[in-house]
Amino acid sequence: MQTLLGSTESSYGISFALEKIDSIELEGFKPFFRELPVDPFIKGKYRFRRLSRFKVVGNELIKQPHGYLFQSKQYNPLVGDVKREFAELDDALGELDGFKKLVLEFRNYCKLSSGVEIGVHQIRTTCSPNNFGNPAPEGIHRDGCEFIGIFSVDRENISGGETHLYVAKKEKPVFKKVLRPGELLLLNDRDFFHFTTPIKPTTVGEGTRDVFVVTYPSLLSD
């Protein structure tokens, strides 16, 4: 079951929308986030990541060959113009019904045609009392694609992590919300800049924020 919590449209179609997807079983995702390798391109070893691309044909996901992520400095001033390689998503994760539902919901809501290639980033951001985690170390930014989906899987022992959308970098956000587990934010990357505020633990110990970020196109190259 999907519950539409709000949406806007532009000349490009979807501008942004927020959904609660109750039909996706979140517990099945959680073991896969415990096994993520550290993101070697971000200092501090607080972010962990995998990345794969899939061709969506009908209701089937076909995993595509390994590739590297590339964004120009225009979109990513921190690690732009760098070929970034990440470990692939676990094949068992890709077989979960909930994972397929997520990718297909993204495809369907963005009204993408059959045969498109979609990228799926699996990201864990961690924090501790001495090291706050930054889900968006590049600051307020665009990704350089057409559509983005941010799906919250879990928040454990954290405060912060509020996602913002901006029509211009120097203006106030037009949307800001902490995405709760099961919520999917869809946005048109041509309409908005986005950012997520740092996270910090609410009690002594480590805190974690687990999300999938889905993009069209995938931004991956051979």
N, C-alpha and C positions, 0 to 999 in steps of 0.2 A: 504494500500500500504506500502510495506517495501522497504527501500533504504539501500543497503549494503554500508557502508562508509569505510570499510576496514576489513581484516581478515588475520589470519595466521593459519596454521595447524601443528600438530605434530603427533607422533606415536599414541597418544591417540585420534586423531580425531581433533575436534575443539581445538585450542590453545587460541585464543581470536578473537572476532569479534565485530564490532560496527555497529549497525543498527539505522536507523531513521524510526519509525513506525507511519506513518501518519494516519493509519486507526483507531487508538485508540483515543477515545474522552477523553481528559484529564480533562475537566471541571467536568465530573461526579465523578471523584475521589476526588476532592478538599474538599467537605464537610466532608468526612470521616477522613481527616487528621486533621480537627479542633477538633475532639472528641477523640484524642488519650490520653491514660493515660501515666503518666510519667514513664520512665524506672527506677525502684527502685534500680537497680544494678549499676547505674552510678552516681557518686557524681555530684552535681551542678544543678540537675533538669532542664537540658537544652535539654535532649533527651526524646522523647515520642515514644511509640512502641506498636504494636500488632503483634501476630504471630499465624498462623494456618498451618495445613498440609492438603494436598489434594491428593487423589488417582486419577490419570488421566487414564480413561478407554475410549479409542476411543477419541471422542471430548467432553466428559463429565468430569466435576470435581466433585468428591465425597469427601465432607469434612470428615475428620477423627477425631476420639475422641481426646479430649484435652490431651496434653502431656507437658513435660518439655524439655527445651533446655539444652543440655549438650555438652560442649567442654572441652578437656583436657588442662592443662596449656601449653602443647607443642604447641597448636594452639592459645590459648587465655591467655596470661600471666596475664591479668588484672582480669578476672573473670572465669578463667578455673577451672575445678574440682568442679564447683558449679552447682547445679540443679536450673535452672532459669525458672520460670513460668511467662508467660505473658497473658494478656487478648486476647481472640480470635478475629479474624477479624469479623467485622460486617457482618451478613448474607446477608444484602442488598448489600454490596460491592461485595460479591462473586457472586451475580446474574447479575452484570453488564456485558454487552457484551465485553467491553474493558478489564475487568479483565480476562475473559476467553481467549480472544485473546492473552493477555500477557503470561499467563501460557502455552497455547498451542504453541505459538511461541518459548518459551524457550524449551519446550519438543521436538518440531520438529527440531529446529536448532541443538540441542545437540544429536539428533538421539536416543532418549530414547524410549524404548519399551512401549507398552500399559500396564497399571497396575502399573506403577511406582508411588512412593510417593514423592511429591515435597513440600518443605516448602516455605511459603511466609511471609516475614517480611515486615511490614508496618512501616516506620520510619520517624519521623520528628525531625530534629535538629534545634534548635533555637539559636539565638545570640542577644546580645545587646551591646551598646557601652562599657559597663563595664564587659561583660562576653562573650568572643568569644566561639562559639560552635565547638565541636570536633566530626566530624562524625565517626572517627576511634580512640577512646581513647586508644585502645590496641596497637597502632602503626602499623608498617609494619607487615603484618601477612598473614597466610592462615586460612581458616575456618575449614579445616579438612573434606571436602566433595569432590565431583568429579567436579561438574560444578556449576558456580555461574552466575546469571544475575543481573545486577544493572540497574533499569529503573528509569529515572528521570521524576517525575511528575510535580514539580514546584520549582522555585527559586524566592524568593520574598525579595527584598531589601538586597541582599548579594553580597559580592565578596568572592573569594576563593572557597573552595569545589572542588578542582581539583583532579581527580582520577588518581592514578599512578599504574602501573604494574612493577614488578621487577622479574628478574630471580633469584636474590640472594639479601638478605637484604642489604648488604654492597656495592652493585653496583648501578649505576645510573639507573633511571627508563627507561624501553624500550618503555613505552607508558605513556603519561600524557595529560589529557584533562578535561576541565569542561564539564560534561554531561548536555546538554541542554534538556529542557522538550520534551519528546517524543523519546529520544535516549535511546537505550538499549545496554549496554556493556555485552557481554558474555565472560566468561573465564574459562579455565580449572584450577582448584585449585591445581592440581598436577604440573602444569607448572610454576605458578606464585604466588608470594606474591602480596598483594594489599594494598592500603592505600588511604585515601582521606584527603586532607589538611583542616585545620580549616577554618571556615567561620566567617566573620565579617560584620556588617551592612554597607551599603553604605551611608545611611543618618540616622538622629536621629530616634530612635525607634527600634522595634524588626525586625529581619530578620529570614527567615525560608527556610529550604531545605527539600523537601519531596521526598522520594524515596520508591520503592519496591525493596527488595532484594530477589531473588528467588534462591533456592538451591536444588540440587540433590546429595545425598539423603537429606531428610528433617532435619536431625540432632535432631529430636524429638523422645523421648521415652515415653512409658506409665508410 
